[in-house]
Amino acid sequence: MKKTLLTFLSIICLVVTTIAQKTYELNQGWVCKKVTEVKEGGTRLSQYGYSLKNWMPAVVPGTVLTTLLENKKVPDPFYGMNNNKIPDIYFTGKEHYTYWFCKDFKEVPASGGDQVWLNLRGINYSCDVFLNGKKLNQQLFKGMFLRQRYNITSILEKSGNNRLAIVVFPPDNVGNPNGGQGGDGTIAKNVAHQYVAGWDWIQPIRDRNTGIWDKVTIEKTGAVSVEYPHITTIVPGIRKSSGAQNPAYIEAEATLTNNSSSTRNGFLKYQIADQTIYVPVTINPNEKKLVKTEKIQINNPKLWWPNTYGPQNLYTSYI
């Protein structure tokens, strides 16, 4: 049994970095307000000159309940019976936990064919996204675990003063907490974290984790952007943590998008363990192409082992 486990758990562990693209996170300076307290829509709210005075500081990444707790609007649910004092969305209605989130940030328009992107890694459960008076998504975006990526190059203000406004809606089916774990069984129907519905003796999460719960980033790329890098490790045979290792193998791929109006020729470069692999690429205007390397052999690989079986080795690779 031990040997079988080692076959599956001993792997090449990687930290993958995309070079030639710069990314920073928008994780401070957010403000929010309940949708029923806001008269304007996203087109107006996302204009830099619109006043956000008296809006509440927001926690991003986080949820509406995270923000309310941070601002002491609700009692600490982890203390005593305080969770019972926090209104549940089933009884308040969804508008009670539907909020606008706004963030001002500095970024000037790109030049020379470079591109600027807005990336949203996770919003629960649906949202509309506005930047500088323009709506970015064509229709209501739904999905707690689905990522969003928008090219904002042409929308950035020449002054560098930009405002992002996102209205976040709770799940369609909030379910009835019904006094216990899982409630009536429909709380996570929209595909959510399991703990949204509660676990052990814990009640369902009162706002159903509504909010911008994962990272928001701005990414700057060249005319051709590298997206969704994916690395597959192949470690054949049964391995032991001591002694020389038989070869292991790496397969790398990424999606390239040509955001310009001209054909681009170049290489996708991948680096690992003192090896550099070049894959020639020709990509047409506005084309999206999946590019893969050949199988890469790693001699005497330093494997990652479960605790007590061996060391937790780590490779850094670049694409």
Backbone hydrogen bonds, N-H to C=O, Kabsch-Sander energy under -0.5 kcal/mol:
donor,donor_aa,acceptor,acceptor_aa,energy
5,L,1,M,-2.1
6,L,2,K,-2.2
7,T,3,K,-1.6
8,F,4,T,-1.0
8,F,5,L,-0.7
9,L,5,L,-2.3
10,S,6,L,-1.9
11,I,9,L,-0.8
11,I,304,W,-1.2
13,C,11,I,-0.7
15,V,315,Y,-2.1
16,V,14,L,-0.5
17,T,317,S,-2.4
19,I,17,T,-0.7
21,Q,18,T,-0.6
22,K,220,K,-1.9
24,Y,218,I,-2.3
26,L,216,V,-3.2
27,N,25,E,-1.1
31,V,102,C,-2.3
32,C,56,M,-2.7
33,K,100,W,-1.8
35,V,98,T,-2.7
37,E,34,K,-2.0
38,V,35,V,-1.3
45,L,41,G,-2.5
46,S,42,G,-2.0
47,Q,44,R,-1.7
50,Y,47,Q,-2.0
55,W,52,L,-1.8
56,M,32,C,-2.2
58,A,30,W,-2.4
60,V,58,A,-0.7
62,G,212,I,-2.5
64,V,210,T,-3.2
67,T,63,T,-2.2
68,L,64,V,-2.6
69,L,65,L,-2.4
70,E,66,T,-2.3
71,N,67,T,-2.1
72,K,69,L,-1.5
73,K,68,L,-3.3
74,V,68,L,-0.8
79,Y,76,D,-1.6
80,G,78,F,-0.5
82,N,79,Y,-2.2
83,N,77,P,-0.5
84,N,81,M,-1.5
85,K,82,N,-2.1
86,I,83,N,-1.3
89,I,206,R,-2.0
91,F,88,D,-1.4
92,T,88,D,-1.9
93,G,89,I,-1.9
96,H,93,G,-1.1
97,Y,94,K,-1.4
98,T,95,E,-1.2
99,Y,97,Y,-0.6
99,Y,168,V,-1.2
100,W,33,K,-2.9
101,F,166,I,-2.7
102,C,31,V,-3.0
103,K,164,L,-2.4
105,F,162,N,-2.2
107,E,105,F,-0.5
107,E,160,G,-1.7
114,D,111,S,-1.5
115,Q,221,T,-2.5
117,W,219,E,-3.1
118,L,150,Y,-2.9
119,N,117,W,-0.5
119,N,217,T,-2.9
120,L,148,Q,-2.8
121,R,119,N,-0.5
121,R,215,K,-2.6
123,I,143,G,-0.6
124,N,211,G,-2.6
126,S,169,F,-1.6
127,C,141,F,-2.0
128,D,167,V,-1.4
130,F,165,A,-2.8
131,L,134,K,-2.9
132,N,46,S,-0.8
132,N,163,R,-2.1
134,K,131,L,-1.7
136,L,129,V,-3.2
137,N,129,V,-0.7
141,F,127,C,-2.3
143,G,125,Y,-2.8
148,Q,120,L,-2.8
150,Y,118,L,-2.6
152,I,116,V,-2.2
152,I,150,Y,-0.8
153,T,116,V,-0.7
155,I,152,I,-1.1
156,L,152,I,-1.3
160,G,157,E,-1.6
162,N,105,F,-2.1
162,N,160,G,-0.7
164,L,103,K,-2.9
165,A,130,F,-2.7
166,I,101,F,-3.0
167,V,128,D,-1.9
168,V,99,Y,-2.7
168,V,166,I,-0.5
169,F,126,S,-3.0
174,V,172,D,-0.7
180,G,177,P,-1.8
182,G,197,A,-2.9
183,G,180,G,-1.6
184,D,176,N,-1.7
185,G,182,G,-2.4
187,I,182,G,-0.6
189,K,186,T,-1.6
191,V,188,A,-1.9
192,A,188,A,-0.6
196,V,193,H,-1.5
197,A,194,Q,-1.4
198,G,195,Y,-1.7
202,I,199,W,-3.2
205,I,196,V,-2.1
208,R,205,I,-1.5
210,T,207,D,-1.0
211,G,124,N,-2.4
213,W,211,G,-1.4
214,D,122,G,-1.7
217,T,119,N,-2.4
218,I,24,Y,-2.8
219,E,117,W,-2.4
220,K,22,K,-3.3
221,T,115,Q,-2.5
222,G,224,V,-0.5
225,S,223,A,-0.6
225,S,257,T,-2.3
227,E,225,S,-0.6
227,E,255,T,-3.2
230,H,253,E,-2.9
232,T,251,E,-3.0
234,I,249,Y,-2.8
248,A,298,I,-2.3
249,Y,234,I,-2.6
250,I,296,I,-2.4
251,E,232,T,-2.4
253,E,230,H,-2.0
254,A,291,V,-2.0
255,T,227,E,-3.0
256,L,254,A,-0.6
256,L,289,K,-3.3
257,T,225,S,-2.0
258,N,287,E,-2.8
259,N,223,A,-2.8
259,N,257,T,-0.9
264,R,283,I,-2.6
266,G,281,V,-2.6
268,L,279,V,-2.6
269,K,267,F,-0.6
270,Y,277,I,-2.5
271,Q,318,Y,-2.6
272,I,275,Q,-2.2
275,Q,272,I,-1.9
277,I,270,Y,-3.0
279,V,268,L,-2.2
281,V,266,G,-3.2
283,I,264,R,-2.8
286,N,258,N,-1.0
286,N,260,S,-0.9
287,E,284,N,-1.9
289,K,256,L,-3.1
291,V,254,A,-2.9
291,V,289,K,-0.6
293,T,252,A,-2.8
296,I,250,I,-3.2
298,I,248,A,-3.3
299,N,297,Q,-0.6
300,N,245,Q,-0.7
303,L,301,P,-0.9
304,W,11,I,-3.6
305,W,303,L,-0.5
305,W,311,P,-1.8
309,Y,306,P,-2.4
310,G,306,P,-1.0
313,N,303,L,-1.0
313,N,311,P,-1.1
315,Y,13,C,-3.0
317,S,15,V,-2.6
318,Y,271,Q,-1.9
319,I,17,T,-2.2
